[in-house]
């Protein structure tokens, strides 16, 4: 019996729905895991850190899977053109503007869209924001160098990690551009990254040498 979830490996476990799988849990099946990797970003742990995503306030349609009519659907060019035409309708715009006015009065919506200045954030938080901005740029430009094995970067699997930690960079007044540079980035498993915490796997001297050599 082969796995019925797409990987084609030898099946070992049968579930209540009668299907067979190569792993004890369907989420561990390699092919099924790839398909659902994007969905992992909506897990419970992330929802805890973003209260405005909970319950019926998750987007315009409430809980995505239950109420969103566009969830995981493909549409024709003709249908998309029709929606575009509808969106340009004056009545539609009026209704949307009224809806947005109501939403902006709600605290959860306002807090989720507000942008703070560096002064309001304070020195430490603004430093972190700058580092993560450069980190995202490095991940976009040098993804193959940072992640040569093309490991899956999700909340539950692998995380990008700073070899010389951000907090140490802040304490020693290191330029955020250097901390967020690709030479200071590596990919770690979730548990390894949590255990590492604010520790540094390289010294500041090593980081500066590598940065100067790769400018």
C-alpha positions in Angstrom: 0.0 0.0 0.0 1.4 3.4 -1.0 0.8 6.8 0.7 -2.4 8.4 -0.6 -1.3 11.9 0.3 0.9 12.4 -2.8 4.5 11.3 -1.9 4.1 7.7 -3.2 6.2 6.1 -0.4 5.3 3.0 1.4 2.2 3.6 3.7 2.5 2.5 7.3 -0.5 4.1 9.0 -4.3 4.1 8.3 -6.6 6.9 9.5 -10.3 6.9 10.4 -11.2 8.2 6.9 -9.7 5.0 5.5 -6.7 6.7 3.8 -3.1 5.4 4.2 -0.1 7.6 5.0 3.7 7.1 5.2 3.8 9.1 8.5 1.8 8.9 11.8 0.5 12.4 11.0 -0.5 13.8 7.6 1.3 17.0 8.3 4.6 15.1 8.3 4.1 13.6 4.9 6.8 15.4 2.7 4.4 16.3 -0.2 1.4 17.2 2.0 3.8 19.3 4.2 4.9 21.3 1.2 1.3 22.0 0.1 0.3 23.2 3.6 3.5 25.2 4.3 1.8 28.5 3.6 -1.0 27.7 5.9 1.4 27.3 8.8 1.7 31.0 9.0 -1.9 31.2 10.3 -1.2 28.8 13.3 -2.3 29.4 16.8 1.1 30.6 18.0 1.2 33.5 15.6 -2.5 34.4 16.3 -1.5 34.8 20.0 1.0 37.5 19.1 -1.5 39.2 16.8 -4.8 39.6 18.6 -6.5 41.5 15.8 -6.4 38.3 13.7 -8.7 36.4 16.1 -12.3 35.5 15.6 -14.6 37.3 13.2 -12.1 40.2 12.9 -9.7 38.1 10.7 -10.0 40.1 7.5 -13.2 41.3 5.8 -14.9 37.9 5.7 -14.1 36.7 9.2 -12.4 33.3 9.6 -10.7 32.8 6.3 -11.5 29.1 5.6 -15.1 29.4 6.7 -16.4 32.6 5.2 -14.0 33.9 2.5 -15.6 33.0 -0.9 -12.2 33.6 -2.7 -10.2 31.1 -0.5 -8.0 28.9 -2.7 -10.0 29.5 -5.8 -8.8 30.5 -9.3 -10.7 32.9 -11.4 -10.9 33.7 -15.2 -9.7 36.9 -16.7 -13.3 37.8 -17.6 -14.3 37.4 -13.9 -11.4 39.5 -12.7 -12.2 42.2 -15.2 -15.8 42.3 -14.0 -14.7 42.7 -10.4 -12.3 45.5 -11.4 -15.1 47.3 -13.1 -17.3 46.8 -10.0 -14.6 48.3 -7.8 -14.5 51.4 -9.9 -18.2 51.9 -9.4 -19.0 55.0 -7.4 -21.6 53.3 -5.2 -19.0 50.6 -4.3 -16.5 53.2 -3.4 -19.0 55.0 -1.2 -19.9 51.8 0.7 -16.2 50.9 1.1 -15.3 54.4 2.4 -18.1 54.2 5.0 -16.8 50.7 6.0 -13.3 52.0 6.3 -14.4 54.9 8.5 -16.1 52.5 10.9 -13.0 50.2 10.9 -10.7 53.1 11.7 -12.7 53.9 14.8 -12.1 50.4 16.2 -9.0 50.1 18.3 -7.8 46.6 16.9 -7.8 48.0 13.3 -6.1 51.2 14.2 -3.4 49.4 16.2 -2.7 47.0 13.4 -2.1 49.8 10.9 -0.4 52.5 12.9 3.3 53.2 12.1 5.5 54.6 14.8 8.5 57.0 14.4 11.9 56.0 15.8 11.4 58.6 18.6 8.1 56.9 19.7 9.6 53.4 19.6 12.7 54.3 21.5 16.3 53.5 20.7 16.2 49.8 21.2 13.0 49.1 19.2 14.1 51.4 16.4 17.4 49.6 16.2 15.6 46.2 16.0 13.3 47.6 13.2 16.4 48.8 11.2 18.1 45.4 11.6 15.1 43.4 10.4 14.7 45.8 7.4 18.3 45.0 6.3 17.7 41.3 7.2 14.7 41.1 4.8 16.8 42.8 2.1 19.6 40.3 2.5 17.2 37.4 2.4 15.7 38.7 -0.9 19.1 39.4 -2.5 21.3 36.6 -1.2 18.8 33.8 -0.4 20.8 31.1 -2.1 23.9 32.0 -0.2 22.1 32.2 3.2 20.0 29.1 2.5 21.9 26.9 0.0 19.9 23.8 0.9 16.6 25.6 0.2 15.2 24.7 3.7 11.6 25.6 4.3 11.4 28.9 6.3 8.2 28.8 8.3 7.3 29.5 12.0 7.3 25.8 12.8 10.4 24.5 10.9 13.4 26.7 10.1 14.2 30.3 11.1 16.7 32.9 9.9 19.2 33.6 12.7 21.7 36.4 13.4 25.1 34.8 14.2 26.1 37.9 16.2 22.9 38.6 18.0 20.9 41.8 17.6 20.9 42.6 21.3 24.7 42.4 21.4 24.9 44.6 18.3 22.7 47.2 20.1 24.8 47.1 23.3 28.0 47.5 21.3 26.7 50.2 18.9 27.2 48.1 15.8 25.7 49.5 12.6 22.3 47.7 11.9 23.4 47.3 8.3 26.2 45.0 9.4 24.0 42.9 11.8 21.4 42.5 9.0 24.0 41.7 6.4 24.0 38.2 4.8 27.4 37.4 6.3 25.7 37.5 9.7 22.8 35.3 8.8 22.3 31.5 9.0 19.4 29.1 9.0 18.6 27.2 12.2 15.8 24.8 13.3 13.1 26.4 15.4 14.3 24.7 18.7 18.0 25.5 18.0 17.1 29.1 17.4 15.1 29.3 20.7 17.9 27.6 22.7 20.5 30.0 21.1 18.5 33.0 22.2 20.7 36.1 22.5 24.0 34.2 22.4 26.5 34.9 19.7 28.0 32.1 17.5 30.8 34.4 16.2 32.8 37.2 17.7 32.4 40.9 16.6 35.9 40.8 15.1 35.0 37.8 12.9 31.8 39.5 11.8 33.7 42.7 10.9 36.3 40.8 8.9 33.7 38.9 7.0 31.7 42.0 6.3 34.8 44.0 5.0 35.8 41.0 2.8 32.4 40.8 1.2 31.6 44.5 0.7 
